[in-house]
Amino acid sequence: MTSESHSFIIQTALLTGKILLENGAETARVEDTMERIMRKSLGVQAAKSYYTYVTLSGVFVKTGLEENSFLRIDSRGYNLEKVVKVNQISRDFTEDKISLAEMKTNLEAIDYDDRKDAMWKQLLFTGLLSGSIVLIFGGSFDDVPSSIVGGIAAYFIFQKLTNLADYPFIFEFLSTFAGGLCGYFVNQLVGSEINLTMIGTVVPLVPGIGITNAIRDLMARHYISGIIRLFESLFIAAALGCGVALVILLFN
């Protein structure tokens, strides 16, 4: 196998890891997928001289014939649709349904695809989430409007702020504080339980995927990534709680 072929395999594995890690996959899944690509491309015996290493800030492939290959991860978010697509492409490759070249072409298309659902759709489902959570917690329909308004306001403000800059924890705090204010004023008109309104405000921004991935990483013995994800998620949750708590302290 030529050095160009080795390089192509490595770059394909790195691109796979990059897309998965940037869009919400847990570390264990990323590493396993990259290793499967390497084994399928090189054979089990040849792949023994290779290993992959995944962190939250980059993906590595170490080989016996090439220099260390590294791809930096600049941002991390949650787009599980991309994760599902990459997983399917990986399965198709390991089952000989597509070639390595076709796999890399498909991966590049996924990586460059920055389409998102229309904002009105995001706000619609955010409102449904915030409103329904109140009923799940035993609230009345009187509390639903204020929860919907608070949740939509918090989510909308958060999206606009994150499009302008990247200040973790501060934007979560500001978004839930502003959303909490909106929900509070509506609650004074038609609601009955302010605490349920604040729950509906916070829910759309709760880092549920981050906490789940942290636990899965810890169970897979990826302790560093798991602990970092867990602390990050807990700090986000604390920022969200402080935002709505400040509203309650100021007005209630």
FENBEL-V873845 format. One record per backbone hydrogen bond with DSSP energy under -1.0 kcal/mol. CO is the residue of the C=O (numbers start at 1). NH is the residue of the N-H. If there is no record, write none. Layout:
CO & NH
CO & NH
//
This chain:
2 & 6
3 & 7
4 & 8
5 & 9
6 & 10
7 & 11
8 & 12
9 & 13
10 & 14
11 & 15
12 & 16
13 & 17
14 & 18
15 & 19
16 & 20
17 & 21
18 & 22
20 & 25
22 & 77
23 & 79
26 & 30
27 & 31
28 & 32
29 & 33
30 & 34
31 & 35
32 & 36
33 & 37
34 & 38
35 & 39
36 & 40
37 & 41
38 & 42
39 & 43
43 & 47
45 & 48
46 & 49
47 & 50
51 & 62
53 & 60
57 & 73
58 & 55
59 & 71
60 & 53
61 & 69
62 & 51
69 & 61
71 & 59
79 & 83
80 & 84
81 & 85
82 & 86
83 & 87
84 & 88
85 & 89
86 & 90
87 & 91
88 & 92
89 & 93
90 & 94
91 & 95
92 & 97
93 & 96
99 & 103
100 & 104
101 & 105
102 & 106
103 & 107
104 & 108
105 & 109
106 & 110
107 & 111
108 & 112
118 & 122
119 & 123
120 & 124
121 & 125
122 & 126
123 & 127
124 & 128
125 & 129
126 & 130
127 & 131
128 & 132
129 & 133
132 & 136
133 & 137
134 & 139
135 & 138
140 & 143
143 & 147
144 & 148
145 & 149
146 & 150
147 & 151
148 & 152
149 & 153
150 & 154
151 & 155
152 & 156
153 & 157
154 & 158
155 & 159
156 & 160
157 & 161
158 & 162
159 & 163
161 & 164
161 & 165
167 & 171
168 & 170
169 & 173
170 & 174
171 & 175
172 & 176
173 & 177
174 & 178
175 & 179
176 & 180
177 & 181
178 & 182
179 & 183
180 & 184
181 & 185
182 & 186
183 & 187
184 & 188
186 & 190
187 & 191
193 & 197
194 & 198
195 & 199
196 & 200
197 & 201
198 & 202
199 & 203
202 & 205
203 & 206
206 & 208
207 & 211
208 & 212
209 & 213
210 & 214
211 & 215
212 & 216
213 & 217
214 & 218
215 & 219
216 & 220
217 & 222
218 & 221
221 & 223
222 & 226
223 & 227
224 & 228
225 & 229
226 & 230
227 & 231
228 & 232
229 & 233
230 & 234
231 & 235
232 & 236
233 & 237
234 & 238
235 & 239
236 & 240
237 & 241
238 & 242
239 & 243
240 & 244
241 & 245
242 & 246
243 & 247
244 & 248
245 & 249
246 & 250
247 & 251
248 & 252
//
